[in-house]
């Protein structure tokens, strides 16, 4: 668990964050507190949180406590990071089939900071999808799992 990042524990808290964060990129890290890759990502996020205070608000969300959003964003791999701006879901072209979330940990603090800057600048221009500034070698590869009902 990250001691430096605020935690959202219910659907209502997540809803309030999505609606309430204005003129900043809202970063929601979905994962579990005891998972080692989530702890690694939390460390990166907490190190950059102070530097990005003018551009981003960062929160952690436990996938087990907010199953509505876990299903809605199809969080099948953790950690997954989802981005919003003024209540609008921001998408990023990582060169993979899924543009709705970043799956895995960022390789470096600078990768995350660059991504937030691109998201912020794109959102300020009215874009809802931006191209990732992260090198393709630093983006984790995974297979999409579609589970039809």
N, C-alpha and C positions, 0 to 999 in steps of 0.2 A: 504494500500500500504506500502511496506517496503521501508524505506528510506535508508537502508544500503545495499540492494542487487541491482545489475544492472538489468534493465528491457529490454526485447527484444520485440519490437513493430511491427515487420514485418517478413514475411517469409524470406526475404533476410538476416536479422539480425540473425535469428535462424540458417539458412544455414551457415552463416559465423562462428557462434559460434561452430557448430558441426564440421566444417572442420578445424577451427583455433585452438581449444584447443587441445594441444598435451601433451602427457605423464601425463595427469590428468583425473580424472573422471569429466565429464560434467554433472551437475545436472540441469535439467529443471523442474521447478515447474509450472504446468499448472493450472490456476484458475482465479478467479476474485478478484480485489482489495477490493471490498466491502463485500465479503463473510467472515463471522467470522471464519470458519474453515481454510480458506486460510490465514487469518491474524495470526491465532495461529501457523500454519506451518511456515509462514514467520518469525515469532519471533524465532522459534527453529532454522531455517536455518541461520538467521542473527547472532544468538549467537554462532554458531559453525563455521561460515565462516572463521573467523580469525585462529582458531585452525587447520583448514583443508586446509590452503592455499597451502601447498606442495602437497596435494593429490587431491584436487577438486576445480572446479570453479562452482559457483552457480549462476543461473539466474532465474528470474521469467518471465513467459509468460502469457499474457492475452488470454484466450481461444476465446474471441470474436474478437480479432485483428489478430489472426493467425488460421483461420478456416481450412486451408489445413492440418496442423499438428494435429489439434483437431480431424479431421476425420481419418487421417492416423493412429494415435495411439488409436483411438476409446475412446476418453476422454468423457465418459458419466457421470462420477462422478467426482466432484471436491472437494478438490484439488487432482491432480494426479501428481506424480513425475516420470520422465523418466531419465534414465542414459545412458551415452555414454562414450566411451574411444577411442581416436584416430579416431573418425568418425564412430566407430562401436557401434551399439545399444547393450547395455549390458542388459541381462535378469537375474532375480533373482527368485529363487524358494522360495516362501513364504508359500508353503503348500496350495496354492489356484490354481484354474484353469488358472489364468492369470499371466504370468511371465514377461510381457512386461513393467509393471508400478506398482508403489506403490500408492494405493488409500487411501486417508485420511491423517491425521496428525500423526506424530510420537509421541508416548507416552512420550518419554523423549529425551533430548539432546544426551544422551549416546547411545540410540538405533540408532539414525541417524549416529553418529560418527562410531559406530561399523559396520554399513552397508557400509559406504564409505570405511572404511579400508578393509573390505572383498572384495568389488568390485575392489579396487585399486590393492590389492595383486593378486587377480584372473586374472585381466586384464594384469598385468605385467608378468604373467605366460602363457598368450595366451588364457585364457578361455573367452568365451562369455556368459557363464551362471554360476552363483555361488549360493550356498545355503545361505539363509538368516540367520544371527546370531541373529535376533530378536526373542524373545520368542513368540510362537503362540498366547498367551493371549494378547500380545500387538499389534497384527496385526488386523486391522479393517476387519470385515466380510461384504461381499456384494454379490449380485447376478449379474452374467454377463447378460447383455442384448444384444442379437444379433438382429440387424436390417438388414435383407436381402433386397437387392435392387430389 
